Amino acid sequence: MLAETGNPSSPGVQTVPDSVVTPGWIGFLAIFGVALATVFLIVDMTRRVRRTRYRGEVREQIEAEREEAARAAAGLDDELRGETDDSGSSR
C-alpha cells in the first residue's frame, strides 16, 4: 500500500526555483530592522545600568561623608564636654 503513493521525483511533482522562495528585499529589511532595534536596546540598557550603578556609588559616598561628619561632630562635642567637666569652671 505504501509503495503505491509514488516517488517524489515523479513527473507530477513540480519544484520551485530557489530564487522565487527567498524572502527578498522585504525580508532583508525586516531582519535589518530587528537587528537595529536589538543594538539600540542593548546600548540603551547598558547606559541605564551604568547610570544606576554610578548613582548608587554616589549615594554610598554621600552617606559615608555624612556619617563621618556626624562622628566628627559627636567627637568634638564629647571632647568639649569632657574639657568643661574636668576643669569644673563651667559651673
N, C-alpha and C positions, 0 to 999 in steps of 0.2 A: 504494500500500500504506500509506504513512504517513498519507494523508488519511483513511483509514478508522478510525484509532484513536479519533477522537472529539474533541469540543470540551470544554474544561474546564468550560464553563458549561452542560453538558448536564444534563438533569433527574436523571440517576442519581448525580451528584456532590453530596455534602452538605457544607456549610460549617459549621464550628463557631464559635459566637459568641466574641468576644474575652474576655468576662468568664469564660468557662469555662477558657480557656487560660492565664490569668495564674497566677503562682506563689502568689498569696495571702499569707496571714499567715506561713505556714511559710517561704516563700521570702524574705519580708522579714526575718524573724527570723534566718535563716541568713546573709544578706548583712550584716545589722546586727552579728551576732556576729563575722563575718570582719573587718568594719571596726573593731570594738572591739579585737580581738586585734592587728590591724595597728598601731593607735595605741599600744597598750600596748607592743608590741615596739619601736616607734620610740623611744618615751620611755625605755624601759629601755636600749636600745642607746646613746642619746645620753648617758645618765647614766654608763654604764660607760666610754665613750670619754673623757668629761670627767674621770672619776676616774683613769683610766690616764694621761692627759696631766698631771694635777696631780702624780701620784706621780712621774712622770719628771722634772718640773721640780724637785720637792723633792730627788730623788736627785742631780740635777746641782748644785743649790745646796749640798747637804751635801758632795759631792765637792770642789767649789770651795773651800769653807771648810776642809776637811781639807788640801787642797794648800797653801792659803795659810798655814795653821798650821804645816805641815811646812816650808815655805820660811822662815817667820819663825823657827822653832826652829833650822833649819840656819844661817840668817843670824846668829842670836845666838851659836851655837856657833862659827862662823867668826870672829866679832868677838872673842869671849873667847879663842880660841886665838891669834889674831893679837896681842892685847894682851900675853898672857903670854910669847909667843915674842919679841916685840920688847923687852920690858923685861929679860928674862933672869933675873928674880928668882924664877921658878917652880922653878928647879933649884938 
